[in-house]
Amino acid sequence: MATIAGRRREALADPARRSQHERQRAGVKWNATIPPALVERDLRIDLFRGLSLWWIFINHIPENYLNRFTPKNFGFSDAAEILVFLSGLASGIVYGDLLRRSGFGVTGLHMLRRSLEIYIAQIMTVVLLLAEVSTIAAWQPDMFDHANLAILLQRPSETLLQVVLLRYSPVNLDPLLLMVILHFALILILPLVIGAWKLALTGSIALYALAHLFDWYIPAFPRGQLYFNPLNWQLLFVIGILWGANRGDWQLAILNSRPLAVLAASYLLFSFVIALGWRIHVIEDYVPGWLSRLIYPIDKTNLDILRLLHFAALALLCWRLLPSNASILKAGVLRPLIQCGEYSLAIYCISVLLSFAAHAVLNMGWNGLASQTLVTFAGLALMSAMAALLAIIDRGARLNPRPF
């Protein structure tokens, strides 16, 4: 009895253990800075990441009628926001937990290794794309211009150097270039999110605002700026890291808030009506001129605030309506999507190569509705088959999702 009492006094004397004791007495197990251990993998991350990869593949096939059914036609944001946020979320879960267990040295090496893997994947995909387009160009010479690879033939040494310096990217590889930059920045962002999340979020918002205000950007080669401006898109990535690294009751308060849900649904409806007006001009005629001048242009390159808010509203409702333990997440019909999301880096690179192959096939004069449907679904099937093959090779079960 004396030993038990002594242990209790010792626990209460230690501030860290005392706070845990107080949380247990209050019925609260966790706070925002000490996340609970994951019991099982959150399949929602892989599901929505897989969906975004499918949508991106469809969007990358020019003049494809299926483009009309992807998210970009029904609101201000699209699949790119999903991919960036979920990459930040997965990174926050994986590296946030590792940082608390093993310290910054081990975690930094893991983050650096993954960043280098994405970087190498970017360069290898550029090389493979050049080989693919060179083959296609034998009967479709304009494919070099379509892929933004003509400059690589005209100035090969200089352009290859810019590929290495992350200032040049062929068409459709811009999102992967953004991922490379954001994951290298993760080495600096994550410790700040763990140690002082308010400072990290405030700094991220400030950088986003200043980049918009003073038109800051990273120059691209041979001219202009990177299509996805990292100085602006970092905010969505940081929000994802924060949500994944500092799991706690504060998230339930946000997800269960009825006023926030109503506000999110209202904004999604507003965005849907505006986006529908892009296709049905009769609807657009009813939009007041002052409102059009206020919201346009909705800039994707610099992540317009309307796009950011639209994605936040969409994510809130999706996470609210689809809990992580929903039985539908384990349905066999969703397995191809989830596997594509699980191996997102490899599948994204494959999808870029497949989209150019699909474009070349449709350019041969078979660009009808039936051929577009056949080519698109063949590409999705190949992506799913490759993901299934990777799952067979990678037999080890993972509790945490891959960062990207």
C-alpha positions in Angstrom: 0.0 0.0 0.0 2.8 2.4 0.9 4.5 1.6 -2.4 1.4 2.4 -4.4 0.9 5.7 -2.5 4.6 6.5 -3.2 4.2 5.9 -6.9 1.1 8.1 -7.0 3.0 10.9 -5.3 5.9 10.5 -7.7 3.6 10.7 -10.7 2.0 13.8 -9.4 5.4 15.4 -8.7 6.5 15.0 -12.3 4.8 17.7 -14.5 4.6 15.5 -17.5 3.2 12.6 -15.6 0.9 14.9 -13.6 -0.6 16.4 -16.7 -1.3 12.8 -18.0 -2.8 11.9 -14.6 -5.0 15.0 -14.7 -6.1 14.2 -18.3 -7.1 10.7 -17.2 -9.1 12.0 -14.2 -10.8 14.5 -16.5 -11.7 11.7 -19.0 -9.4 13.2 -21.7 -6.7 11.0 -23.0 -4.9 13.2 -25.5 -4.3 16.8 -26.3 -3.1 18.5 -29.5 0.5 18.0 -28.8 0.6 14.4 -27.7 -1.3 12.4 -30.4 -2.7 9.0 -29.8 -1.0 6.0 -31.3 -2.6 4.8 -34.5 -4.5 1.6 -34.1 -4.9 0.8 -37.8 -4.1 2.4 -41.1 -6.3 5.3 -42.2 -7.5 4.0 -45.6 -9.1 7.4 -46.4 -5.7 8.9 -47.2 -5.0 6.2 -49.8 -8.5 6.2 -51.1 -8.7 9.9 -51.8 -5.1 10.0 -53.0 -5.9 7.2 -55.5 -9.0 9.1 -56.6 -6.9 12.2 -57.2 -4.4 10.2 -59.3 -7.2 8.9 -61.4 -8.6 12.3 -61.9 -5.2 13.8 -62.8 -4.6 11.1 -65.4 -8.0 11.8 -67.0 -7.4 15.6 -67.0 -4.0 15.0 -68.6 -5.5 13.5 -71.7 -6.4 16.5 -73.9 -9.9 16.8 -75.4 -11.2 13.8 -73.4 -14.9 14.1 -72.7 -14.4 12.4 -69.3 -12.6 15.6 -68.3 -16.0 17.1 -67.8 -16.7 14.8 -64.9 -13.6 15.5 -62.7 -13.8 17.8 -59.7 -12.4 20.9 -61.6 -15.8 21.2 -63.2 -17.8 21.3 -60.0 -15.9 23.7 -57.8 -13.0 26.0 -57.4 -10.4 23.4 -56.4 -9.4 20.1 -58.1 -7.3 17.0 -57.6 -4.0 18.9 -57.1 -5.2 20.3 -53.7 -6.2 16.8 -52.6 -2.7 15.4 -53.5 -0.8 18.2 -51.8 -2.9 18.2 -48.6 -2.8 14.4 -48.2 0.9 14.3 -48.8 1.3 16.8 -45.9 -1.1 14.8 -43.8 0.7 11.5 -44.4 4.1 13.2 -43.7 2.7 14.6 -40.5 1.6 11.2 -39.3 4.7 9.3 -40.3 7.4 11.7 -39.4 5.7 13.4 -36.5 5.4 10.1 -34.6 8.9 9.2 -35.6 10.3 12.5 -34.4 8.7 12.0 -31.0 10.1 8.5 -30.7 13.5 8.8 -32.2 14.5 12.4 -32.3 15.4 14.7 -35.2 18.5 12.9 -36.3 16.8 9.7 -37.3 13.7 11.5 -38.6 15.7 13.9 -40.6 17.5 11.1 -42.4 14.2 9.4 -43.2 12.8 12.7 -44.6 15.9 13.4 -46.6 15.8 9.9 -48.1 12.2 10.2 -49.1 12.8 13.6 -50.6 15.7 12.2 -52.6 13.5 9.4 -53.8 10.9 11.8 -55.1 13.6 14.0 -56.6 15.1 11.0 -58.5 11.7 9.9 -59.6 11.2 13.4 -61.1 14.4 13.2 -63.1 13.9 9.6 -64.2 10.4 10.4 -65.4 11.7 13.4 -67.4 14.2 11.0 -69.1 11.6 8.3 -69.7 9.1 10.9 -71.1 11.8 12.2 -73.5 12.3 8.7 -74.8 8.6 8.1 -75.1 7.9 11.4 -76.9 10.9 10.9 -79.2 9.3 7.6 -80.3 5.9 9.1 -80.7 7.3 12.1 -82.6 8.4 9.8 -85.5 4.8 10.1 -86.7 3.5 13.0 -84.6 6.3 15.7 -84.6 4.2 18.3 -82.7 4.3 16.1 -79.6 7.6 17.7 -78.5 5.8 21.1 -78.3 2.8 19.6 -76.6 5.1 18.1 -73.9 7.2 21.2 -73.6 10.3 19.1 -74.5 11.3 21.1 -77.6 13.6 23.3 -75.5 15.4 20.1 -74.3 16.3 19.3 -77.8 17.4 22.8 -78.7 19.5 23.4 -75.6 20.1 20.0 -74.0 22.9 20.7 -71.6 21.4 23.8 -70.2 17.9 22.3 -69.9 19.2 19.2 -68.2 21.0 21.3 -65.7 17.7 23.2 -65.0 15.9 19.8 -64.5 18.5 19.0 -61.8 18.0 22.5 -60.3 14.2 22.0 -60.3 13.5 25.0 -62.5 12.3 23.2 -65.6 9.6 20.6 -65.9 7.8 19.1 -68.9 4.0 19.3 -69.2 2.1 17.2 -66.5 5.2 16.8 -64.2 4.6 20.2 -62.5 2.8 18.6 -59.5 5.7 16.2 -58.9 8.2 19.1 -59.1 6.1 20.8 -56.4 6.2 17.7 -54.2 10.0 17.5 -54.5 10.4 21.1 -53.2 7.8 20.7 -50.4 9.3 17.5 -49.2 12.8 19.0 -49.0 11.2 21.9 -47.1 9.6 19.4 -44.7 12.9 18.9 -43.0 12.6 22.5 -41.7 8.8 22.6 -41.3 8.1 19.5 -39.3 10.2 20.3 -36.1 8.5 23.7 -36.0 5.1 22.2 -36.4 5.8 19.8 -33.5 7.5 22.3 -31.2 5.6 25.5 -32.0 2.6 24.8 -34.3 1.1 28.3 -33.8 4.4 29.9 -35.0 4.6 27.4 -37.9 1.0 28.1 -39.0 1.4 31.9 -38.6 4.6 31.9 -40.6 3.1 29.8 -43.3 0.0 32.1 -43.6 2.3 35.2 -43.6 4.4 33.7 -46.4 1.3 32.9 -48.4 -0.1 36.5 -47.9 3.2 38.2 -48.7 3.8 36.0 -51.8 0.4 37.1 -53.1 0.9 40.8 -52.1 4.3 41.2 -53.6 4.0 38.6 -56.4 6.9 36.4 -55.1 7.6 33.3 -57.1 10.4 30.9 -58.1 11.6 31.6 -61.7 11.2 28.8 -64.2 13.4 27.9 -67.2 13.4 29.2 -69.9 11.0 31.9 -68.7 8.1 32.7 -66.4 7.6 30.9 -63.1 6.9 27.4 -61.8 3.3 26.4 -62.6 2.7 25.5 -58.9 4.2 28.3 -56.9 5.7 26.6 -53.8 5.6 29.9 -51.8 1.8 29.7 -51.9 1.1 26.0 -52.1 3.2 25.4 -49.0 0.3 26.6 -46.8 -1.9 23.7 -47.8 1.0 21.3 -47.2 1.7 22.8 -43.8 -2.0 22.5 -42.8 -1.9 18.9 -43.8 1.3 18.3 -41.7 -0.4 20.0 -38.7 -3.5 17.9 -39.0 -1.4 14.7 -39.2 1.3 15.5 -36.6 -0.8 17.0 -33.8 -3.8 14.6 -33.7 -6.1 15.2 -30.8 -9.5 16.2 -29.5 -9.3 19.6 -31.2 -9.9 17.8 -34.5 -13.1 16.2 -33.2 -14.3 19.7 -32.2 -13.7 21.0 -35.7 -15.2 18.0 -37.5 -18.3 17.8 -35.2 -19.1 21.5 -35.4 -22.5 22.0 -37.0 -22.0 25.7 -37.8 -18.7 24.8 -39.6 -20.4 22.0 -41.5 -23.3 24.3 -42.6 -20.8 27.0 -43.7 -18.8 24.5 -45.6 -21.8 23.1 -47.4 -23.0 26.6 -48.3 -19.7 27.5 -49.7 -19.5 24.3 -51.8 -23.0 25.0 -53.2 -21.9 28.6 -54.1 -18.8 27.2 -55.8 -20.8 24.6 -57.6 -23.2 27.2 -59.1 -20.3 29.4 -60.2 -18.4 26.5 -61.7 -21.6 25.3 -63.5 -21.8 28.7 -65.1 -18.5 28.0 -66.8 -20.3 25.3 -68.8 -23.9 26.7 -68.9 -23.6 30.3 -69.8 -27.3 31.0 -68.9 -26.4 30.5 -65.3 -23.4 32.7 -65.6 -25.6 35.6 -66.8 -27.3 35.6 -63.4 -24.0 36.2 -61.6 -23.7 39.9 -60.7 -20.9 41.8 -62.3 -19.5 43.0 -59.0 -19.3 39.4 -57.8 -17.5 38.3 -61.0 -15.0 41.1 -60.6 -14.4 40.1 -57.0 -13.8 36.4 -57.5 -12.0 36.3 -60.9 -9.4 35.2 -61.8 -9.3 32.1 -59.6 -5.6 31.5 -59.9 -4.4 27.9 -59.6 -0.7 28.7 -59.9 -0.7 30.8 -56.7 -3.4 28.8 -55.0 -6.1 31.4 -54.9 -7.8 31.8 -51.5 -11.1 30.7 -53.1 -9.5 27.4 -54.1 -8.0 27.0 -50.6 -11.3 27.6 -48.9 -13.1 25.3 -51.3 -10.8 22.5 -50.6 -11.0 23.1 -46.8 -14.8 22.9 -47.0 -14.7 19.8 -49.1 -12.1 18.1 -46.8 -14.1 19.0 -43.7 -17.3 17.4 -45.0 -15.5 14.3 -46.4 -13.7 13.6 -43.1 -16.9 14.3 -41.2 -19.1 12.0 -43.3 -16.6 9.2 -43.8 -15.0 8.1 -40.6 -11.7 6.1 -40.7 -13.5 3.0 -39.4 -16.2 3.0 -42.1 -16.7 -0.6 -43.4 -17.0 0.6 -47.0 -13.2 1.5 -46.9 -12.5 -2.3 -46.9 -14.8 -3.1 -49.8 -13.1 -5.0 -52.6 -14.4 -2.5 -55.2 -12.3 0.3 -53.7 -9.1 -1.8 -53.5 -7.7 -0.6 -56.8 -8.1 3.0 -55.8 -6.6 2.4 -52.4 -3.6 0.6 -53.8 -3.0 3.4 -56.3 -3.0 5.8 -53.4 -0.7 3.6 -51.3 2.0 3.7 -54.1 1.2 7.2 -55.2 4.7 8.2 -56.3 5.2 5.3 -58.7 1.6 5.5 -59.9 1.8 9.2 -60.6 5.0 8.8 -62.7 3.4 5.9 -64.6 0.2 8.0 -65.2 2.2 10.8 -66.8 3.7 8.4 -69.3 0.4 6.7 -69.9 -1.4 10.1 -70.5 1.0 10.9 -73.4 0.6 7.5 -74.9 -3.2 7.9 -74.7 -2.9 11.4 -76.3 -0.8 9.9 -79.1 -3.4 7.1 -79.7 -6.3 9.5 -79.9 -4.3 11.8 -82.2 -4.2 9.0 -84.8 -7.8 9.8 -85.8 -9.6 7.6 -83.3 -10.8 10.5 -81.1 -14.4 9.5 -80.7 -16.4 8.9 -77.5 -15.9 5.2 -77.7 -12.1 5.4 -78.2 -11.7 8.1 -75.5 -13.6 5.8 -73.1 -11.6 2.8 -74.1 -8.2 4.5 -73.9 -9.0 6.2 -70.6 -10.2 3.1 -68.9 -7.3 1.1 -70.3 -4.9 3.6 -68.7 -6.7 3.4 -65.3 -6.6 -0.4 -65.5 -2.8 -0.3 -66.2 -2.3 2.0 -63.2 -4.3 -0.3 -61.0 -2.5 -3.4 -62.2 0.9 -1.8 -61.5 -0.3 -0.8 -58.0 -1.5 -4.4 -57.4 1.9 -5.7 -58.6 3.7 -3.3 -56.2 1.5 -4.5 -53.4 2.5 -8.1 -54.1 6.2 -7.2 -54.2 5.9 -5.1 -51.0 4.4 -7.8 -48.7 5.1 -5.9 -45.5 2.0 -4.5 -43.9 2.3 -0.8 -43.1 0.5 0.9 -40.3 1.3 4.4 -41.6 0.7 5.7 -45.2 3.6 6.7 -47.4 4.4 10.5 -47.3 3.9 10.5 -51.1 
